């Protein structure tokens, strides 16, 4: 009987130690899962996936045979979402423009590249990235006080109308022509305030891109996702467009600018990922 009691107590002690050890391991794993790192997203604007548009210099010929060049090339990126191997999404300051919206400005590109540096990214292996082009209605309808920092940035960068009209999502300016670009154009795409109340088109778009290589975010590794934007899509995308005196000063969200927006949502692709 004494031996039986001893063995029983021995097995109970072993069980407690095993459970405690497992819980300790689980706790350590949970702590590890909560670690965060950084991630960089790079945007390179070009034509036909050849990067580094030089403002006022690089000339492109559209599918309709029209030549054009940019003097201004800007667009707003927001609501960046990272999608892991299991389809789980991490939304970076979603619908919070003050922390999660960025202006890509070709005039500020360094060696043709604009950089967005994200922090506090959960440690994970990411297979896709989703980007918002423009500012969502949900974010806009939070009100001006809820996005005062980004609103001021947008105003300073010329990416906003009055608050009632809201943000400019994409700003294309330059010259166009048949044999050479000589006629000025300005195409500014963006929502006109509350699109439901104003019965206007919603030009905000979200684009999901596959990563050719897994972006492995850890405390030690900061992946860099290099996105090419093919501005040939502007006039030569799913709807072939031509600039003329009916649209060369178009601003807002009319049907022509809806077509422009739908074209340029196809311009993004991930060229490569660095895990450094």
PENOR-V748667 format. One record per residue. N is the residue number from 1. RES is the residue in one letter. SS is DSSP state (2 for helix, 1 for strand, 0 for the rest). PHI is phi in whole degrees, 0 to 359 (NA if undefined). Layout:
BEGIN
N:RES:SS:PHI  N:RES:SS:PHI
END
This chain:
BEGIN
1:X:0:NA  2:X:2:297  3:X:2:296  4:X:2:299  5:X:2:296  6:X:2:297  7:X:2:296  8:X:2:297  9:X:2:296  10:X:2:296  11:X:2:293  12:X:2:296  13:X:2:297  14:X:2:297  15:X:2:298  16:X:2:298  17:X:2:296  18:X:2:294  19:X:2:297  20:X:2:298  21:X:2:295  22:X:2:297  23:X:2:297  24:X:2:296  25:X:2:296  26:X:2:298  27:X:2:298  28:X:2:296  29:X:2:296  30:X:2:297  31:X:2:297  32:X:2:297  33:X:2:293  34:X:0:271  35:X:0:291  36:X:1:235  37:X:1:217  38:X:1:236  39:X:1:210  40:X:1:245  41:X:1:242  42:X:1:248  43:X:1:244  44:X:1:237  45:X:1:270  46:X:1:203  47:X:1:242  48:X:0:54  49:X:0:64  50:X:1:254  51:X:1:283  52:X:0:63  53:X:0:294  54:X:0:260  55:X:0:301  56:X:0:67  57:X:0:230  58:X:0:293  59:X:0:246  60:X:1:239  61:X:1:254  62:X:0:282  63:X:0:295  64:X:0:269  65:X:0:83  66:X:0:264  67:X:1:266  68:X:1:209  69:X:1:218  70:X:1:259  71:X:1:256  72:X:1:225  73:X:1:216  74:X:1:220  75:X:1:204  76:X:1:261  77:X:1:246  78:X:1:214  79:X:1:48  80:X:1:292  81:X:1:233  82:X:1:254  83:X:1:240  84:X:1:273  85:X:0:297  86:X:0:260  87:X:0:83  88:X:0:281  89:X:1:256  90:X:1:246  91:X:1:260  92:X:0:273  93:X:0:45  94:X:0:296  95:X:0:55  96:X:0:232  97:X:2:304  98:X:2:303  99:X:2:246  100:X:2:235  101:X:1:240  102:X:1:219  103:X:1:254  104:X:1:268  105:X:1:234  106:X:2:299  107:X:2:292  108:X:2:255  109:X:0:295  110:X:1:255  111:X:0:53  112:X:0:85  113:X:1:236  114:X:1:257  115:X:1:247  116:X:1:239  117:X:1:251  118:X:1:256  119:X:1:238  120:X:1:56  121:X:1:269  122:X:1:301  123:X:0:303  124:X:1:184  125:X:1:254  126:X:1:255  127:X:1:249  128:X:1:218  129:X:1:227  130:X:1:242  131:X:1:235  132:X:1:263  133:X:1:259  134:X:0:103  135:X:0:235  136:X:0:294  137:X:2:298  138:X:2:302  139:X:2:292  140:X:2:299  141:X:0:285  142:X:0:298  143:X:0:108  144:X:2:295  145:X:2:295  146:X:2:278  147:X:2:212  148:X:2:298  149:X:2:293  150:X:2:289  151:X:2:301  152:X:2:294  153:X:2:299  154:X:2:296  155:X:2:297  156:X:2:297  157:X:0:275  158:X:0:72  159:X:0:248  160:X:1:208  161:X:0:264  162:X:0:291  163:X:0:301  164:X:0:298  165:X:0:269  166:X:0:94  167:X:1:269  168:X:0:270  169:X:0:276  170:X:1:225  171:X:1:233  172:X:1:243  173:X:1:224  174:X:1:165  175:X:1:226  176:X:1:216  177:X:1:177  178:X:0:274  179:X:0:269  180:X:0:204  181:X:0:282  182:X:0:232  183:X:1:262  184:X:1:284  185:X:1:221  186:X:1:219  187:X:1:240  188:X:1:244  189:X:1:260  190:X:0:179  191:X:0:293  192:X:0:255  193:X:0:66  194:X:0:283  195:X:2:294  196:X:2:288  197:X:2:294  198:X:2:266  199:X:0:56  200:X:0:239  201:X:0:292  202:X:0:266  203:X:0:266  204:X:0:292  205:X:1:226  206:X:1:241  207:X:1:235  208:X:1:258  209:X:1:237  210:X:1:283  211:X:1:265  212:X:1:294  213:X:1:227  214:X:1:300  215:X:1:271  216:X:1:259  217:X:1:274  218:X:0:222  219:X:0:295  220:X:0:263  221:X:0:251  222:X:0:246  223:X:1:294  224:X:1:235  225:X:1:260  226:X:1:261  227:X:1:255  228:X:1:265  229:X:1:247  230:X:1:269  231:X:0:289  232:X:0:298  233:X:2:294  234:X:2:308  235:X:2:252  236:X:2:238  237:X:0:273  238:X:0:297  239:X:0:239  240:X:1:290  241:X:0:239  242:X:0:228  243:X:0:277  244:X:0:205  245:X:0:287  246:X:0:268  247:X:0:224  248:X:0:287  249:X:0:232  250:X:0:282  251:X:1:217  252:X:1:118  253:X:0:214  254:X:0:289  255:X:2:297  256:X:2:301  257:X:2:286  258:X:2:297  259:X:2:297  260:X:2:300  261:X:2:298  262:X:2:297  263:X:2:296  264:X:2:282  265:X:0:294  266:X:0:268  267:X:0:275  268:X:1:268  269:X:1:209  270:X:1:276  271:X:1:280  272:X:1:196  273:X:1:231  274:X:1:255  275:X:1:248  276:X:0:243
END
